[in-house]
Amino acid sequence: MSKEGKIKYSGVGGEALIEGIMMKGPYGAAMACRMPDGSIDLTRKEVHSVADKCKLLKAPFIRGPISFVEQMIFGYKCMMESAEKTAFDTSDTNEEEMSKLDKWLSKHFGPKMMAVIGAVAMVLGFGLAFVIFFYLPTLTSDLINKYLANGSLDRYIPIIEGLMRMIIFILYMWGVSQMSDIKRVFKYHGAEHKSIFCVEHGLELTVENVRKQKRFHPRCGTSFIFITLILSIVISSVINVLFPELRQTSLWLWIAVKVAMLPAIMSIGYECIRLAGKHDNMFTRALSAPGLLMQRITTKEPEDDIIEVGIAAIKAVIEPQPEEKPVDKAEENQQNESDED
């Protein structure tokens, strides 16, 4: 155990869910949910990675995109499971109160109805994200350059696009944070960070100790997003200077180039977030600063009942169970170094 006030890397990461928290650590993964009757439901999860079959996929600057995609898929499944457990129950729904669409979905998909709705929402979400974060900034910056600046901003287009994405992202997160249901998810997000900090400070996992911790963590997925946004500005600017014809040839060609750059940007961003999570110096603090500021929106101070859920989840992945061994240290580092929310 480390002394209070001194942070020790824990190798634990997590994600806020619907009325719950998912954690991954040395002893696997688990999700804890606050049930409607007030009890805490704890479910242990098996985590497998394609990188386990090929050591090359665990190499620096290769592992980032793989870890990001696997975490996104695993987190989505946990989110859907938590929604089914805590917020969705068709047995108590009066048939007369259901819309025709609800009746059709219930008839054809039954218990899988929430998964179907979630899958449709995910597809629509990806489409909306592409329009908002790729097409709209590119189109708008082109129009500004063409009609307001007479083409004089050609070299600065990537910077304008990047700043627009940051502004859109901040406004979007602020907007959804005003929704009552999302505010509660953000409280679980805060409890997740506080629980991890409690372990990293070497303190006993009690409500009182967790409550005293900060809710802003450098390994949060919010920090990862901001690092990738900044990197995209830098890399896009370099490409725009070296190959200006890409931008001038076609709007869609430029968008395709930026999409193709995402794996490389995520790889660098992943290594940066790992560095920020393991070391505390001027460089890593500068890396973490934008994300930590953004966490003032994406995290909220949790009540004690929410903190209890965080404690249940993190205990399940840092304390051994009967006949259970911790995962391999290299695998632990691969899976849990990025606390992506």
Rosetta blueprint (number, residue, H / E / L):
1 M L
2 S L
3 K L
4 E L
5 G L
6 K L
7 I L
8 K L
9 Y L
10 S L
11 G L
12 V L
13 G E
14 G E
15 E E
16 A E
17 L E
18 I L
19 E L
20 G E
21 I E
22 M E
23 M E
24 K E
25 G E
26 P L
27 Y L
28 G E
29 A E
30 A E
31 M E
32 A E
33 C E
34 R E
35 M L
36 P L
37 D L
38 G L
39 S L
40 I E
41 D E
42 L E
43 T E
44 R E
45 K E
46 E L
47 V L
48 H L
49 S L
50 V H
51 A H
52 D H
53 K H
54 C L
55 K H
56 L H
57 L H
58 K H
59 A L
60 P L
61 F L
62 I L
63 R H
64 G H
65 P H
66 I H
67 S H
68 F H
69 V H
70 E H
71 Q H
72 M H
73 I H
74 F H
75 G H
76 Y H
77 K H
78 C H
79 M H
80 M H
81 E H
82 S H
83 A H
84 E H
85 K H
86 T H
87 A L
88 F L
89 D L
90 T H
91 S H
92 D H
93 T L
94 N L
95 E H
96 E H
97 E H
98 M L
99 S L
100 K H
101 L H
102 D H
103 K H
104 W H
105 L H
106 S H
107 K H
108 H H
109 F H
110 G H
111 P H
112 K H
113 M H
114 M H
115 A H
116 V H
117 I H
118 G H
119 A H
120 V H
121 A H
122 M H
123 V H
124 L H
125 G H
126 F H
127 G H
128 L H
129 A H
130 F H
131 V H
132 I H
133 F H
134 F H
135 Y H
136 L H
137 P H
138 T H
139 L H
140 T H
141 S H
142 D H
143 L H
144 I H
145 N H
146 K H
147 Y H
148 L H
149 A L
150 N L
151 G L
152 S L
153 L L
154 D H
155 R H
156 Y H
157 I H
158 P H
159 I H
160 I H
161 E H
162 G H
163 L H
164 M H
165 R H
166 M H
167 I H
168 I H
169 F H
170 I H
171 L H
172 Y H
173 M H
174 W H
175 G H
176 V H
177 S H
178 Q L
179 M L
180 S H
181 D H
182 I H
183 K H
184 R H
185 V H
186 F H
187 K H
188 Y H
189 H H
190 G H
191 A H
192 E H
193 H H
194 K H
195 S H
196 I H
197 F H
198 C H
199 V H
200 E H
201 H L
202 G L
203 L L
204 E L
205 L L
206 T L
207 V H
208 E H
209 N H
210 V H
211 R H
212 K L
213 Q L
214 K L
215 R L
216 F L
217 H L
218 P L
219 R L
220 C E
221 G H
222 T H
223 S H
224 F H
225 I H
226 F H
227 I H
228 T H
229 L H
230 I H
231 L H
232 S H
233 I H
234 V H
235 I H
236 S H
237 S H
238 V H
239 I H
240 N H
241 V H
242 L H
243 F L
244 P H
245 E H
246 L H
247 R H
248 Q H
249 T H
250 S L
251 L H
252 W H
253 L H
254 W H
255 I H
256 A H
257 V H
258 K H
259 V H
260 A H
261 M H
262 L H
263 P H
264 A H
265 I H
266 M H
267 S H
268 I H
269 G H
270 Y H
271 E H
272 C H
273 I H
274 R H
275 L H
276 A H
277 G H
278 K H
279 H L
280 D L
281 N L
282 M H
283 F H
284 T H
285 R H
286 A H
287 L H
288 S H
289 A H
290 P H
291 G H
292 L H
293 L H
294 M H
295 Q H
296 R H
297 I H
298 T H
299 T L
300 K L
301 E L
302 P L
303 E L
304 D H
305 D H
306 I H
307 I H
308 E H
309 V H
310 G H
311 I H
312 A H
313 A H
314 I H
315 K H
316 A H
317 V H
318 I H
319 E L
320 P L
321 Q L
322 P L
323 E L
324 E L
325 K L
326 P L
327 V L
328 D L
329 K H
330 A H
331 E H
332 E H
333 N H
334 Q H
335 Q H
336 N H
337 E L
338 S L
339 D E
340 E L
341 D L
